[in-house]
């Protein structure tokens, strides 16, 4: 140990240390340049501009220049089907030969979507909902109904369609809305033997008003009363009345009769 420290100060030690450092440095340089040659660092083939081309033309260009390719598709209603809208790597990027180029292409077939139920919504709400589903609003028409701007019916290609009907994404739908006025004439509802709550619902649903409610005889249970008379009543000569007409009903104690078997 006593000779070690003096040895570190000798010329022989310094020469040996410098030789080791030089050798390591040389090995690093050799590895760096060898790797660059192996990978052809800084050289390559520029990627052609493919965005905007039809997919068939883009594939032809890639094959001519020795590139591989993979295609993903997406539906965009306002873009021409088959058009390349994205590419990776970008045009002008230098890459090695046989590099795979990834293309995003507008699909030719629109994916199907299920029509949501629009009847609980107004026109403004329905437009927003349809947009979220990728559907469009076409013509709008109105018909008499007390619910103004409420969706009454949805039509596709001139035919009424029901909720959950499958449609191509981007389809244009026509909407039938209520005009807020209601029909000038509505059918007289048949209320006899309905319980009171059912009768009230039927009157309101028909666009009519609830008039006077008369209780006939002793009433011991107000939850169990049925309609025994109404005015006006549906007859062979009078089947319709003006919208908003009040309907007077008479109820008495009793239960709604059971439905008769067919």
C-alpha positions, 0 to 999 in steps of 0.5 A: 500500500505504501508503494501505491500512492507513489505509483499514481504519480509516475509517468507509466501510470499516466500513460496507461490511464490516457491509453484507457481513456483513448480506447474507450473514446474510440470504441464509443465513436466506432459504435456511434458511426456504425449504428448510424450506417446500420440504420442509415440515420439522416437518410430516407425516402420522403413520404408523399402527400396523400391527404385529399386523394381517393384511397385507390390513388393513394394506394397506387402512389404508396406501392410505386414508392415501395411503402406498406400501408394500413387503412382505418375508416371514419364516417364524415357526412360532408366529406366525399366517400373514399377520400384520405383525410389523415396520414401518418407520418406527415407528407415530406417526412423522411422514412426508411423504405418499406415503412408502413404509412397509416391512412384514415379514409372516409367510409362509403357506408354510413353506420346505422344509428337508432332513432331516439324518442323525440315525443317528450321534447320541443323542436329546439331540444329535438334538433340538439338531440338529433345532432348528437346522434349524427342525424339531420332535420329536414322539413317541419310541418304543423298540425293542430295540437295543444302542445306548441312546438312539441314533436308529434311525429318523425318522418323519414322518406315521407313515412312515419317512423318509430323510436329505435328505428335504425337509420343511416347516420347523416339521414335527414328527418322531417318533423311534425310539430303541434301548433299550440291551438289544438283541433277545432273538433275532437271526439267525445270520450266515453267515460261511463264506468271509469273511475274518477282519475281515469275519467279526468285523464281521458278528458284532459288527453282529449283536449277537453276541460273538466267541468262540474263533478257531481257526487250521487248518493252517499260517498264513504270512500272517495277513492272508489267512485265511478262515472255513472253519467256525463254531459255531453255524452257521445251519441250516434248523432253527436260524436265530436265537440269543440276543443276545450269544451268542459265535460260534466260528470256524475260519480257514485260509490262503487268500483270499476267493473272487471273487464269481461272475458272475450 
